[in-house]
Structure formats: C-alpha cells, structure tokens
Amino acid sequence: MEITEVRIKRFEDPQGKLMGFASVTFDGCFVVHNLRIVSGEKGVFVAMPSRQLPNNKFVDVAHPVTNEMRAKIQQAVLRQFEQTKSDPPKETPPPAEPSH
C-alpha cells in the first residue's frame, strides 16, 4: 500500500499543541482525514483520527496495524508539513481538546 497524496491544513495560530490536520490518500483510492499534527515533549508527531467515548476516553477511528506503516505515514505527513511552512496558513484551529 502506497501513500499517493498528503494534504495539510496548518493553523495560523496553534492553540495548545495542535499544529494542524492532515489527510492521507492510499493507492489513489482510499483517504483518511483528520490526522492531527501535534507538538509533543519529544517533538512533532502525527496522531490518528479519534473520537471521544461517553466515558470521556478517546479511541482511534483508524490506525495503522504495523509500526512500519505508522512510520511511513508519520514521515510522509511531517515531510509535507515542513514543505508547507512557507505557504500561508489555511485556517484557525478549533478549540483545544481536553487531554487524553
């Protein structure tokens, strides 16, 4: 499975640790939206799309099954994020989510 497209929505003024969102297309026929680009203690990383359960816990909606695919997605998203730093930001961030 190949990553055929990565789209980035950077925030002009990040709130908290959320720096933007990404959409990743696989093999030109399947897309996953709402991957979060997050600034953490160990640097910038990519968090998978998630939803909040009634007990306030967050669970991934979609995620890679192997560490190899997780690394491939993270590298592709962060590479595109770096390349778009010179582009004007697309939007302002949503309100900060509670921490997990």
Secondary structure, DSSP 8 states (H G I E B T S, - for coil): --EEEEEEEEBSS--TTEEEEEEEEETTTEEEEEEEEEEETTEEEEE--EEE-TTS-EEESS--SSHHHHHHHHHHHHHHHHHTTTS---B---------
